[in-house]
Amino acid sequence: MQPLGNSFNEAYLKAKFKNRNTPVKSALLDQRIVAGLGNIYVCEVLHRTGISPKRKAGALSGPRVASLLPAIRDVLSEAIEAGGSSLRDHRQTDGELGYFQHNFAVYDREGQPCATPDCTGKIQRIVQSGRSSFYCSKCQR
Ligand SMILES: [Zn+2]
């Protein structure tokens, strides 16, 4: 499913997450659910929505699943703007979008203070399905 199309909506995502016992991080990296959302983007989306990458996809409340949609669109739109090219042009050979080069809030920031206003947490790195997840355990639950 292309994340910038109209069919990528709340009902779709809720249906895909329903009863899914995998971490939300893995669900968002699943190309059958969302196409082209790479590891860095998923880390940023989860930080923006305050969702822990370890949270089970099927255990997320409706409003929390819904909050992912605008975050995904925003992160991808910023990526496209930063890349100065279309989504298609920006796609790499492995199908993932090229990574935008401006400031990431969590990616590759292990040990640094969390960027969320009033949060006193530090960014942690864990490995999930062989990929690094960066997140703040204080404001991402
Ligand atoms: Zn935080």
Residues whose N, C-alpha, C, O or C-beta is under 5 A from the ligand:
A	BS01	ZN	C114 T116 C119 G121 C136 K138 C139
